[in-house]
Amino acid sequence: MSQFFEIRVCLNLDCGLRYPLMEGHSFGIRCPHCLGETHAVLKHELGNEIVREEFKWQGKKLAVLLDNIRSAWNVGSIFRSADGFGFTHAYLCGITPTPENDSVKKTSLGAEDFVTWSYHKDAVNLVMELKSEGWMVVALEEDERAVPISQLTDSPFPSPVVLISGSEVAGVDPELLGLAEKIVYIPMHGQKRSFNVAVAFGVAAFSVST
């Protein structure tokens, strides 16, 4: 069944908000900003998702390991990015919330249905097990041993690869860094020293998957 949305504009001259309204949304036709009257200027059908040939999956085996990520919103966002870049599994460790948390589900938008996941109390034990099974371990962290993330694309990665992202405050566990074959960082050009963990994962995931 086709879904439609309208672009509506508030008639209040002091407001003038322009916003999309999905059919059946609880906002109704009142302006969500000032509650004034609005009128529809456009009605549009939601199209099917576009699958571009150049982004078809190349068959790499990729997984993400989230160690002690506090924010359920960040975890959900990472799930969505992981699915987009072809990651097939998420190892959730320590205090990292799982998709059983409603906030994770809200931001993942169903990606947890495509990226399988498992929970582990101790990430160090897990990584030692993964290494014994032939996984290459890449950690995303500011560290004196780290190389710029651009070097990830200099040579192809062997498969499978597990990409580690750590705590928003403490970073990746030092013992995990010691187990990693590669430690990479994202160069910063502004005044802040790091990106949000979900944004940083997206940058690294693209580099690993290409």
N, C-alpha and C positions, 0 to 999 in steps of 0.2 A: 504494500500500500504506500502510495506517495505521501510524503510529508511536505508541508509548506510553512514558510515563515513570511512575515510582513516586516518591512522597514517602516517604522512609525516616527512621526515628528511631533513634538509637543507644541500646542498652539499658544502656550503662554510665552509672550515675547521676552519676558525676563528669564525664561528657561531655554526653550528651543532645543531640548534634548532630542537627539536622533538615535534610535536603538532598534535592534531586531526583536521581534516577538514571535515565538514559536506557537503554532496552533495548540490550544489547550493549556497554555501556560497560565499560572495563577496570577500573574501581573494584571491580566485583563488589558483593557485599552487605556487605563489611566497611566499617566506618566510615572514611572518608578522613582523619579527624582522629586517632582513637586506635586504629584497627584493631579495635575491638570489634564484637560482634554487633549487628545492626540488625534492625528489622522494618518491613514496609511498612504504612503507615497510609492510603495512598491510591494508586490507579492511575488515570491519566488519559490520554486520547488527545489528541495534539497536533492543534489545530484549524487550519483554513486561515487564511491571513492575511486580515484584515478590510480592505476598501477602502471608505473613507467618502466619500460624495458630495462633502462640502464641501472635501476635499483633492485632488480630481481635478485633474490638470495643466491649466494655462490656456494653455500654448503659448508661454511666454516662451523666448527663446534665451539660455541662461546657461552660462557656463564659469568655471572656477576656475583661477587661476595660482598655483602654489606655487613660490616663489623661495627656494632654498637652505634648505629644511626638512631638518633633520638626521635626525629620528627616523622610522624606517620605521613604527613603531606609530602615530605621529600621521598620517602620510600615508595609511595604511590606514583609519584612523578617518575622515579627511576624505573619502576615496572613498565610504565608506558613507553619510555625511551628504549628500554631493553628490548621490548617487543619490536619496536620500529627498526632497530639495528640488527635484528636477527638473533638475539640472545635467547637461548632455549631454557635456561634454568637460573634461579636466584637462590643463593645460599644466604639465609638470614641468620645472623649470629649475635650472641650476647643479648643486649636489650633492644635490638632492632625489632620493631613491630611487624607482624605478619599480615597477610590479607584478611585474617579473621577480624582485624581492626577496621571499623567502618570508615575511618578517615583515610586509610590506605586505599580501600575500595573506591572512595569518592574521587580521588585524584588519579587512580590507575585507569579508570573508565573501562573496566573489563579486561585490561591487559593481563591480569592474573589468571585469566582463563586460558591464555596462550603461552605464558612463561611459567613453567612449573616451578615450584619452590619447596624448600625444606628448611627446617629450623635446627640450629646447632648451638649448644651453649658455649663451646670453646672453638674459636676460629683457628687457633694454632694447630690443634689436633686435626681439624678438618683439612687444613692446607697440607699438612704432612701426608695425610691419606691421599689427597688429590695428586700430589707430586709423585707418590709411589705408583699411581695409576697412569702417569704420563702427561699430566696437565702442566702447561706452562703458566707460571704465576706472574702477573703484572700488577704492581701496586701503584696507585695514583696518590702521590704525596710530595710535599716540599721536603727535600732531604739532600744532604751534601753529595749523596751517591746518585741522585736523580738526574736524568737527562731530559732535554726538552721533548715534549710529546710529539713534535714533528718527526722525530727519529723513528717513531713507530711505523711510519709508512716508507722508510728507507729500504727496508727489506721485508719480505713476506713472513708472517708468523706461521710457525708450525701449528697444527691443530691437535688437540683442543687448547683453548686459552681461558683462564679465569682472571677477571679483572676485579681488583679489590678497591673498594672505597671505604673509608673509615669515619670515625666520629667527627661530627661537625666542630667539636672543640678540641679534643685530644689528638685527632688525626688517626692514621693507621697505626695499630699496635706495633711497637718496635720489633717484636719477635716475628711478626708477619713480614715486615720489611726485610728481615734477615733471611727469610725463606724465599723471597721473590727473586726471579731471574732478572727482571727489569723493574726499576722504579722510575716513574716519569712524572713530570710536572708541567703545568700549563703556564707559559710566560704571561705575566701581567703587564699591561701598558698604562694603567691608570694609577690611582693612589691606593686602592685597596690591594691587599696581598693575596687574596684568594677569592674564588667564585663560590656561590652556594653549591653544596655537595651534589644536588640533583643536576644543576647546570654543568658542573665539572664532569660528572659522569657522562652526560650527553656528548661533550667534546671528546672525551677519551673513548667512548664507545664507538663513535664514528671513525676515529683513527684506527682502532683495533679491527673494525669490521671491514674496512676498505682494503 
